[in-house]
Amino acid sequence: MNFELEKKFKKDIEDIQDKKLIENLKKTIIKVQEAQTMRDLSHVKKLEGYKTYYRIDISDYRIGLEIRDNILYFVRFLPRKDIYKYFPPH
């Protein structure tokens, strides 16, 4: 599956110190890369009330995703308590 990492996503992961969390994030990105369609990703959940926004849970963190033009964008990577303040963009 085609995907891109947005600038804010990259900035979010720069601040992470937990090596296990970073390793789980890498594994998740690899799974997304290997998937042919969104249906191949069982751990992705669609956000209610939005057509193009999704999330993936990793421990106490969430990956905010958006699908545009058949490309999956990694938008944000934040703690569960903060993600919905910034994602989806208001």
Biopython code that builds the backbone (N, CA, C, O; Angstrom):
import numpy as np
from Bio.PDB.StructureBuilder import StructureBuilder

atoms = [
    (1, "MET", "N", (0.842, -1.171, 0.000)),
    (1, "MET", "CA", (0.000, 0.000, 0.000)),
    (1, "MET", "C", (0.892, 1.241, 0.000)),
    (1, "MET", "O", (1.896, 1.293, 0.711)),
    (2, "ASN", "N", (0.524, 2.221, -0.790)),
    (2, "ASN", "CA", (1.280, 3.466, -0.834)),
    (2, "ASN", "C", (0.967, 4.303, 0.388)),
    (2, "ASN", "O", (-0.193, 4.433, 0.778)),
    (3, "PHE", "N", (1.999, 4.873, 0.994)),
    (3, "PHE", "CA", (1.789, 5.720, 2.159)),
    (3, "PHE", "C", (2.840, 6.814, 2.205)),
    (3, "PHE", "O", (3.889, 6.717, 1.568)),
    (4, "GLU", "N", (2.545, 7.847, 2.960)),
    (4, "GLU", "CA", (3.486, 8.940, 3.174)),
    (4, "GLU", "C", (3.434, 9.358, 4.638)),
    (4, "GLU", "O", (2.393, 9.278, 5.290)),
    (5, "LEU", "N", (4.578, 9.804, 5.137)),
    (5, "LEU", "CA", (4.662, 10.317, 6.498)),
    (5, "LEU", "C", (4.627, 11.837, 6.427)),
    (5, "LEU", "O", (5.498, 12.457, 5.816)),
    (6, "GLU", "N", (3.630, 12.428, 7.048)),
    (6, "GLU", "CA", (3.526, 13.883, 7.023)),
    (6, "GLU", "C", (4.508, 14.516, 8.004)),
    (6, "GLU", "O", (5.002, 13.852, 8.916)),
    (7, "LYS", "N", (4.782, 15.789, 7.811)),
    (7, "LYS", "CA", (5.774, 16.515, 8.603)),
    (7, "LYS", "C", (5.457, 16.470, 10.107)),
    (7, "LYS", "O", (6.358, 16.263, 10.920)),
    (8, "LYS", "N", (4.202, 16.660, 10.474)),
    (8, "LYS", "CA", (3.836, 16.645, 11.897)),
    (8, "LYS", "C", (4.010, 15.255, 12.504)),
    (8, "LYS", "O", (4.366, 15.132, 13.676)),
    (9, "PHE", "N", (3.763, 14.209, 11.718)),
    (9, "PHE", "CA", (3.974, 12.839, 12.182)),
    (9, "PHE", "C", (5.454, 12.635, 12.500)),
    (9, "PHE", "O", (5.799, 12.102, 13.555)),
    (10, "LYS", "N", (6.316, 13.058, 11.595)),
    (10, "LYS", "CA", (7.759, 12.925, 11.811)),
    (10, "LYS", "C", (8.201, 13.694, 13.054)),
    (10, "LYS", "O", (9.037, 13.217, 13.822)),
    (11, "LYS", "N", (7.643, 14.870, 13.242)),
    (11, "LYS", "CA", (7.972, 15.684, 14.420)),
    (11, "LYS", "C", (7.508, 14.994, 15.701)),
    (11, "LYS", "O", (8.210, 15.015, 16.712)),
    (12, "ASP", "N", (6.317, 14.380, 15.653)),
    (12, "ASP", "CA", (5.799, 13.664, 16.825)),
    (12, "ASP", "C", (6.730, 12.532, 17.245)),
    (12, "ASP", "O", (6.968, 12.344, 18.438)),
    (13, "ILE", "N", (7.261, 11.777, 16.289)),
    (13, "ILE", "CA", (8.091, 10.627, 16.655)),
    (13, "ILE", "C", (9.504, 11.033, 17.077)),
    (13, "ILE", "O", (10.192, 10.256, 17.740)),
    (14, "GLU", "N", (9.943, 12.225, 16.707)),
    (14, "GLU", "CA", (11.259, 12.703, 17.146)),
    (14, "GLU", "C", (11.331, 12.820, 18.668)),
    (14, "GLU", "O", (12.393, 12.628, 19.260)),
    (15, "ASP", "N", (10.203, 13.133, 19.295)),
    (15, "ASP", "CA", (10.176, 13.367, 20.736)),
    (15, "ASP", "C", (10.021, 12.096, 21.565)),
    (15, "ASP", "O", (10.075, 12.163, 22.793)),
    (16, "ILE", "N", (9.831, 10.943, 20.933)),
    (16, "ILE", "CA", (9.600, 9.687, 21.646)),
    (16, "ILE", "C", (10.937, 9.083, 22.086)),
    (16, "ILE", "O", (11.852, 8.919, 21.279)),
    (17, "GLN", "N", (11.033, 8.756, 23.374)),
    (17, "GLN", "CA", (12.248, 8.155, 23.933)),
    (17, "GLN", "C", (12.120, 6.647, 24.151)),
    (17, "GLN", "O", (13.131, 5.955, 24.269)),
    (18, "ASP", "N", (10.899, 6.135, 24.205)),
    (18, "ASP", "CA", (10.625, 4.729, 24.496)),
    (18, "ASP", "C", (10.998, 3.857, 23.290)),
    (18, "ASP", "O", (10.329, 3.904, 22.257)),
    (19, "LYS", "N", (12.064, 3.065, 23.425)),
    (19, "LYS", "CA", (12.556, 2.252, 22.315)),
    (19, "LYS", "C", (11.565, 1.166, 21.907)),
    (19, "LYS", "O", (11.437, 0.854, 20.723)),
    (20, "LYS", "N", (10.871, 0.595, 22.874)),
    (20, "LYS", "CA", (9.878, -0.436, 22.564)),
    (20, "LYS", "C", (8.721, 0.156, 21.759)),
    (20, "LYS", "O", (8.232, -0.474, 20.821)),
    (21, "LEU", "N", (8.290, 1.343, 22.117)),
    (21, "LEU", "CA", (7.224, 2.021, 21.386)),
    (21, "LEU", "C", (7.661, 2.325, 19.949)),
    (21, "LEU", "O", (6.882, 2.140, 19.014)),
    (22, "ILE", "N", (8.878, 2.780, 19.774)),
    (22, "ILE", "CA", (9.403, 3.058, 18.428)),
    (22, "ILE", "C", (9.473, 1.777, 17.617)),
    (22, "ILE", "O", (9.150, 1.782, 16.430)),
    (23, "GLU", "N", (9.890, 0.680, 18.236)),
    (23, "GLU", "CA", (9.958, -0.614, 17.542)),
    (23, "GLU", "C", (8.562, -1.067, 17.110)),
    (23, "GLU", "O", (8.394, -1.555, 15.993)),
    (24, "ASN", "N", (7.566, -0.912, 17.975)),
    (24, "ASN", "CA", (6.191, -1.263, 17.605)),
    (24, "ASN", "C", (5.674, -0.379, 16.480)),
    (24, "ASN", "O", (4.935, -0.849, 15.614)),
    (25, "LEU", "N", (6.052, 0.886, 16.482)),
    (25, "LEU", "CA", (5.662, 1.797, 15.407)),
    (25, "LEU", "C", (6.273, 1.347, 14.081)),
    (25, "LEU", "O", (5.595, 1.343, 13.053)),
    (26, "LYS", "N", (7.550, 0.968, 14.102)),
    (26, "LYS", "CA", (8.208, 0.483, 12.878)),
    (26, "LYS", "C", (7.510, -0.764, 12.340)),
    (26, "LYS", "O", (7.284, -0.880, 11.136)),
    (27, "LYS", "N", (7.168, -1.696, 13.229)),
    (27, "LYS", "CA", (6.473, -2.916, 12.804)),
    (27, "LYS", "C", (5.125, -2.588, 12.183)),
    (27, "LYS", "O", (4.733, -3.207, 11.194)),
    (28, "THR", "N", (4.415, -1.627, 12.747)),
    (28, "THR", "CA", (3.115, -1.222, 12.210)),
    (28, "THR", "C", (3.266, -0.611, 10.828)),
    (28, "THR", "O", (2.475, -0.903, 9.931)),
    (29, "ILE", "N", (4.265, 0.228, 10.648)),
    (29, "ILE", "CA", (4.500, 0.849, 9.337)),
    (29, "ILE", "C", (4.834, -0.216, 8.302)),
    (29, "ILE", "O", (4.387, -0.125, 7.159)),
    (30, "ILE", "N", (5.609, -1.220, 8.682)),
    (30, "ILE", "CA", (5.944, -2.320, 7.767)),
    (30, "ILE", "C", (4.689, -3.086, 7.378)),
    (30, "ILE", "O", (4.519, -3.438, 6.211)),
    (31, "LYS", "N", (3.796, -3.353, 8.352)),
    (31, "LYS", "CA", (2.540, -4.044, 8.045)),
    (31, "LYS", "C", (1.698, -3.245, 7.060)),
    (31, "LYS", "O", (1.101, -3.814, 6.147)),
    (32, "VAL", "N", (1.649, -1.931, 7.243)),
    (32, "VAL", "CA", (0.895, -1.071, 6.325)),
    (32, "VAL", "C", (1.520, -1.132, 4.930)),
    (32, "VAL", "O", (0.809, -1.206, 3.928)),
    (33, "GLN", "N", (2.825, -1.100, 4.874)),
    (33, "GLN", "CA", (3.528, -1.143, 3.593)),
    (33, "GLN", "C", (3.266, -2.460, 2.859)),
    (33, "GLN", "O", (3.138, -2.464, 1.635)),
    (34, "GLU", "N", (3.185, -3.558, 3.578)),
    (34, "GLU", "CA", (2.975, -4.876, 2.974)),
    (34, "GLU", "C", (1.522, -5.131, 2.582)),
    (34, "GLU", "O", (1.250, -5.991, 1.744)),
    (35, "ALA", "N", (0.593, -4.397, 3.177)),
    (35, "ALA", "CA", (-0.835, -4.607, 2.910)),
    (35, "ALA", "C", (-1.194, -4.132, 1.503)),
    (35, "ALA", "O", (-0.651, -3.148, 1.000)),
    (36, "GLN", "N", (-2.117, -4.856, 0.890)),
    (36, "GLN", "CA", (-2.596, -4.478, -0.442)),
    (36, "GLN", "C", (-3.736, -3.471, -0.350)),
    (36, "GLN", "O", (-3.829, -2.557, -1.169)),
    (37, "THR", "N", (-4.604, -3.639, 0.648)),
    (37, "THR", "CA", (-5.745, -2.746, 0.851)),
    (37, "THR", "C", (-5.935, -2.506, 2.337)),
    (37, "THR", "O", (-5.288, -3.145, 3.167)),
    (38, "MET", "N", (-6.826, -1.580, 2.668)),
    (38, "MET", "CA", (-7.144, -1.311, 4.071)),
    (38, "MET", "C", (-7.770, -2.533, 4.740)),
    (38, "MET", "O", (-7.614, -2.728, 5.946)),
    (39, "ARG", "N", (-8.464, -3.339, 3.979)),
    (39, "ARG", "CA", (-9.096, -4.548, 4.545)),
    (39, "ARG", "C", (-8.074, -5.541, 5.067)),
    (39, "ARG", "O", (-8.389, -6.371, 5.920)),
    (40, "ASP", "N", (-6.843, -5.461, 4.555)),
    (40, "ASP", "CA", (-5.778, -6.341, 5.022)),
    (40, "ASP", "C", (-5.256, -5.941, 6.402)),
    (40, "ASP", "O", (-4.527, -6.703, 7.037)),
    (41, "LEU", "N", (-5.625, -4.762, 6.857)),
    (41, "LEU", "CA", (-5.153, -4.252, 8.141)),
    (41, "LEU", "C", (-6.269, -4.352, 9.166)),
    (41, "LEU", "O", (-7.145, -3.490, 9.229)),
    (42, "SER", "N", (-6.233, -5.395, 9.956)),
    (42, "SER", "CA", (-7.319, -5.647, 10.907)),
    (42, "SER", "C", (-7.291, -4.702, 12.105)),
    (42, "SER", "O", (-8.313, -4.538, 12.771)),
    (43, "HIS", "N", (-6.175, -4.089, 12.392)),
    (43, "HIS", "CA", (-6.048, -3.245, 13.576)),
    (43, "HIS", "C", (-6.345, -1.769, 13.309)),
    (43, "HIS", "O", (-6.159, -0.941, 14.200)),
    (44, "VAL", "N", (-6.797, -1.425, 12.116)),
    (44, "VAL", "CA", (-7.140, -0.042, 11.765)),
    (44, "VAL", "C", (-8.624, 0.176, 12.026)),
    (44, "VAL", "O", (-9.461, -0.634, 11.629)),
    (45, "LYS", "N", (-8.943, 1.290, 12.706)),
    (45, "LYS", "CA", (-10.339, 1.607, 13.001)),
    (45, "LYS", "C", (-10.691, 2.950, 12.376)),
    (45, "LYS", "O", (-9.930, 3.914, 12.455)),
    (46, "LYS", "N", (-11.868, 2.988, 11.751)),
    (46, "LYS", "CA", (-12.357, 4.223, 11.147)),
    (46, "LYS", "C", (-12.903, 5.122, 12.242)),
    (46, "LYS", "O", (-13.563, 4.650, 13.168)),
    (47, "LEU", "N", (-12.625, 6.432, 12.137)),
    (47, "LEU", "CA", (-13.167, 7.379, 13.109)),
    (47, "LEU", "C", (-14.614, 7.695, 12.761)),
    (47, "LEU", "O", (-14.939, 7.979, 11.608)),
    (48, "GLU", "N", (-15.460, 7.644, 13.748)),
    (48, "GLU", "CA", (-16.881, 7.915, 13.529)),
    (48, "GLU", "C", (-17.083, 9.363, 13.098)),
    (48, "GLU", "O", (-16.476, 10.284, 13.645)),
    (49, "GLY", "N", (-17.950, 9.542, 12.106)),
    (49, "GLY", "CA", (-18.278, 10.879, 11.640)),
    (49, "GLY", "C", (-17.346, 11.421, 10.579)),
    (49, "GLY", "O", (-17.518, 12.556, 10.133)),
    (50, "TYR", "N", (-16.361, 10.638, 10.162)),
    (50, "TYR", "CA", (-15.395, 11.076, 9.153)),
    (50, "TYR", "C", (-15.289, 10.017, 8.071)),
    (50, "TYR", "O", (-15.358, 8.821, 8.354)),
    (51, "LYS", "N", (-15.122, 10.456, 6.840)),
    (51, "LYS", "CA", (-15.034, 9.514, 5.721)),
    (51, "LYS", "C", (-13.610, 9.043, 5.451)),
    (51, "LYS", "O", (-13.414, 7.930, 4.962)),
    (52, "THR", "N", (-12.615, 9.870, 5.759)),
    (52, "THR", "CA", (-11.253, 9.550, 5.349)),
    (52, "THR", "C", (-10.263, 9.384, 6.495)),
    (52, "THR", "O", (-9.076, 9.170, 6.248)),
    (53, "TYR", "N", (-10.722, 9.477, 7.747)),
    (53, "TYR", "CA", (-9.808, 9.418, 8.885)),
    (53, "TYR", "C", (-9.917, 8.098, 9.640)),
    (53, "TYR", "O", (-11.005, 7.560, 9.847)),
    (54, "TYR", "N", (-8.737, 7.590, 10.047)),
    (54, "TYR", "CA", (-8.635, 6.303, 10.723)),
    (54, "TYR", "C", (-7.625, 6.427, 11.863)),
    (54, "TYR", "O", (-6.921, 7.429, 11.987)),
    (55, "ARG", "N", (-7.574, 5.369, 12.702)),
    (55, "ARG", "CA", (-6.580, 5.338, 13.763)),
    (55, "ARG", "C", (-6.045, 3.921, 13.937)),
    (55, "ARG", "O", (-6.697, 2.934, 13.595)),
    (56, "ILE", "N", (-4.849, 3.861, 14.477)),
    (56, "ILE", "CA", (-4.240, 2.598, 14.878)),
    (56, "ILE", "C", (-3.769, 2.782, 16.318)),
    (56, "ILE", "O", (-3.115, 3.774, 16.639)),
    (57, "ASP", "N", (-4.101, 1.830, 17.179)),
    (57, "ASP", "CA", (-3.677, 1.873, 18.579)),
    (57, "ASP", "C", (-2.341, 1.160, 18.735)),
    (57, "ASP", "O", (-2.160, 0.040, 18.257)),
    (58, "ILE", "N", (-1.410, 1.826, 19.409)),
    (58, "ILE", "CA", (-0.140, 1.211, 19.794)),
    (58, "ILE", "C", (0.089, 1.588, 21.254)),
    (58, "ILE", "O", (0.484, 2.711, 21.570)),
    (59, "SER", "N", (-0.164, 0.633, 22.127)),
    (59, "SER", "CA", (-0.028, 0.872, 23.559)),
    (59, "SER", "C", (-0.919, 2.051, 23.951)),
    (59, "SER", "O", (-2.114, 2.043, 23.654)),
    (60, "ASP", "N", (-0.356, 3.066, 24.615)),
    (60, "ASP", "CA", (-1.129, 4.243, 25.014)),
    (60, "ASP", "C", (-1.035, 5.362, 23.976)),
    (60, "ASP", "O", (-1.391, 6.506, 24.261)),
    (61, "TYR", "N", (-0.564, 5.039, 22.790)),
    (61, "TYR", "CA", (-0.439, 6.011, 21.698)),
    (61, "TYR", "C", (-1.407, 5.674, 20.574)),
    (61, "TYR", "O", (-1.896, 4.549, 20.472)),
    (62, "ARG", "N", (-1.673, 6.660, 19.740)),
    (62, "ARG", "CA", (-2.536, 6.480, 18.576)),
    (62, "ARG", "C", (-1.845, 7.062, 17.352)),
    (62, "ARG", "O", (-1.215, 8.118, 17.413)),
    (63, "ILE", "N", (-1.977, 6.346, 16.239)),
    (63, "ILE", "CA", (-1.535, 6.868, 14.954)),
    (63, "ILE", "C", (-2.774, 7.409, 14.262)),
    (63, "ILE", "O", (-3.761, 6.691, 14.105)),
    (64, "GLY", "N", (-2.732, 8.654, 13.854)),
    (64, "GLY", "CA", (-3.824, 9.250, 13.096)),
    (64, "GLY", "C", (-3.530, 9.125, 11.610)),
    (64, "GLY", "O", (-2.480, 9.563, 11.141)),
    (65, "LEU", "N", (-4.455, 8.528, 10.869)),
    (65, "LEU", "CA", (-4.275, 8.258, 9.444)),
    (65, "LEU", "C", (-5.344, 8.966, 8.623)),
    (65, "LEU", "O", (-6.450, 9.218, 9.102)),
    (66, "GLU", "N", (-4.996, 9.281, 7.385)),
    (66, "GLU", "CA", (-5.975, 9.817, 6.440)),
    (66, "GLU", "C", (-5.720, 9.176, 5.086)),
    (66, "GLU", "O", (-4.573, 8.980, 4.684)),
    (67, "ILE", "N", (-6.811, 8.847, 4.381)),
    (67, "ILE", "CA", (-6.680, 8.314, 3.023)),
    (67, "ILE", "C", (-7.130, 9.397, 2.051)),
    (67, "ILE", "O", (-8.260, 9.881, 2.117)),
    (68, "ARG", "N", (-6.226, 9.768, 1.145)),
    (68, "ARG", "CA", (-6.524, 10.728, 0.085)),
    (68, "ARG", "C", (-5.921, 10.199, -1.205)),
    (68, "ARG", "O", (-4.751, 9.817, -1.236)),
    (69, "ASP", "N", (-6.702, 10.174, -2.256)),
    (69, "ASP", "CA", (-6.214, 9.760, -3.579)),
    (69, "ASP", "C", (-5.488, 8.415, -3.541)),
    (69, "ASP", "O", (-4.429, 8.254, -4.148)),
    (70, "ASN", "N", (-6.070, 7.453, -2.820)),
    (70, "ASN", "CA", (-5.523, 6.098, -2.692)),
    (70, "ASN", "C", (-4.134, 6.056, -2.056)),
    (70, "ASN", "O", (-3.381, 5.106, -2.269)),
    (71, "ILE", "N", (-3.800, 7.073, -1.286)),
    (71, "ILE", "CA", (-2.547, 7.100, -0.538)),
    (71, "ILE", "C", (-2.904, 7.229, 0.941)),
    (71, "ILE", "O", (-3.744, 8.048, 1.315)),
    (72, "LEU", "N", (-2.268, 6.426, 1.768)),
    (72, "LEU", "CA", (-2.478, 6.468, 3.207)),
    (72, "LEU", "C", (-1.443, 7.414, 3.823)),
    (72, "LEU", "O", (-0.238, 7.193, 3.705)),
    (73, "TYR", "N", (-1.928, 8.459, 4.474)),
    (73, "TYR", "CA", (-1.058, 9.445, 5.104)),
    (73, "TYR", "C", (-1.011, 9.213, 6.606)),
    (73, "TYR", "O", (-2.050, 9.140, 7.263)),
    (74, "PHE", "N", (0.188, 9.099, 7.142)),
    (74, "PHE", "CA", (0.398, 9.054, 8.580)),
    (74, "PHE", "C", (0.443, 10.511, 9.026)),
    (74, "PHE", "O", (1.403, 11.224, 8.733)),
    (75, "VAL", "N", (-0.598, 10.955, 9.736)),
    (75, "VAL", "CA", (-0.757, 12.376, 10.045)),
    (75, "VAL", "C", (-0.187, 12.733, 11.413)),
    (75, "VAL", "O", (0.579, 13.689, 11.524)),
    (76, "ARG", "N", (-0.547, 11.980, 12.462)),
    (76, "ARG", "CA", (-0.086, 12.281, 13.819)),
    (76, "ARG", "C", (0.222, 10.998, 14.573)),
    (76, "ARG", "O", (-0.333, 9.941, 14.272)),
    (77, "PHE", "N", (1.121, 11.100, 15.566)),
    (77, "PHE", "CA", (1.432, 10.011, 16.484)),
    (77, "PHE", "C", (1.552, 10.620, 17.879)),
    (77, "PHE", "O", (2.582, 11.185, 18.245)),
    (78, "LEU", "N", (0.474, 10.487, 18.642)),
    (78, "LEU", "CA", (0.396, 11.152, 19.941)),
    (78, "LEU", "C", (-0.182, 10.215, 21.002)),
    (78, "LEU", "O", (-0.801, 9.202, 20.674)),
    (79, "PRO", "N", (0.026, 10.563, 22.285)),
    (79, "PRO", "CA", (-0.602, 9.777, 23.351)),
    (79, "PRO", "C", (-2.125, 9.806, 23.220)),
    (79, "PRO", "O", (-2.700, 10.761, 22.697)),
    (80, "ARG", "N", (-2.750, 8.764, 23.694)),
    (80, "ARG", "CA", (-4.203, 8.628, 23.620)),
    (80, "ARG", "C", (-4.916, 9.853, 24.190)),
    (80, "ARG", "O", (-5.924, 10.296, 23.640)),
    (81, "LYS", "N", (-4.398, 10.398, 25.286)),
    (81, "LYS", "CA", (-5.055, 11.532, 25.935)),
    (81, "LYS", "C", (-4.969, 12.814, 25.114)),
    (81, "LYS", "O", (-5.754, 13.734, 25.344)),
    (82, "ASP", "N", (-4.045, 12.904, 24.169)),
    (82, "ASP", "CA", (-3.845, 14.128, 23.389)),
    (82, "ASP", "C", (-4.269, 14.045, 21.928)),
    (82, "ASP", "O", (-4.529, 15.079, 21.313)),
    (83, "ILE", "N", (-4.345, 12.864, 21.361)),
    (83, "ILE", "CA", (-4.524, 12.716, 19.912)),
    (83, "ILE", "C", (-5.761, 13.439, 19.391)),
    (83, "ILE", "O", (-5.699, 14.071, 18.336)),
    (84, "TYR", "N", (-6.870, 13.363, 20.098)),
    (84, "TYR", "CA", (-8.109, 13.909, 19.553)),
    (84, "TYR", "C", (-8.213, 15.425, 19.717)),
    (84, "TYR", "O", (-9.166, 16.036, 19.233)),
    (85, "LYS", "N", (-7.243, 16.031, 20.393)),
    (85, "LYS", "CA", (-7.151, 17.494, 20.420)),
    (85, "LYS", "C", (-6.601, 18.010, 19.093)),
    (85, "LYS", "O", (-6.890, 19.137, 18.691)),
    (86, "TYR", "N", (-5.803, 17.177, 18.412)),
    (86, "TYR", "CA", (-5.099, 17.605, 17.209)),
    (86, "TYR", "C", (-5.489, 16.836, 15.950)),
    (86, "TYR", "O", (-5.184, 17.264, 14.837)),
    (87, "PHE", "N", (-6.155, 15.715, 16.127)),
    (87, "PHE", "CA", (-6.518, 14.864, 14.993)),
    (87, "PHE", "C", (-7.936, 14.365, 15.167)),
    (87, "PHE", "O", (-8.296, 13.961, 16.273)),
    (88, "PRO", "N", (-8.763, 14.371, 14.125)),
    (88, "PRO", "CA", (-8.465, 14.941, 12.816)),
    (88, "PRO", "C", (-8.371, 16.464, 12.897)),
    (88, "PRO", "O", (-8.898, 17.085, 13.819)),
    (89, "PRO", "N", (-7.687, 17.051, 11.910)),
    (89, "PRO", "CA", (-7.528, 18.514, 11.922)),
    (89, "PRO", "C", (-8.891, 19.206, 11.941)),
    (89, "PRO", "O", (-9.813, 18.790, 11.239)),
    (90, "HIS", "N", (-9.012, 20.229, 12.721)),
    (90, "HIS", "CA", (-10.286, 20.946, 12.856)),
    (90, "HIS", "C", (-10.369, 22.094, 11.872)),
    (90, "HIS", "O", (-11.370, 22.809, 11.840)),
]
sb = StructureBuilder()
sb.init_structure("model")
sb.init_model(0)
sb.init_chain("A")
sb.init_seg("    ")
for serial, (resi, resn, name, xyz) in enumerate(atoms, 1):
    if name == "N":
        sb.init_residue(resn, " ", resi, " ")
    sb.init_atom(name, np.array(xyz, "f"), 0.0, 1.0, " ", f" {name:<3s}", serial, name[0])
structure = sb.get_structure()
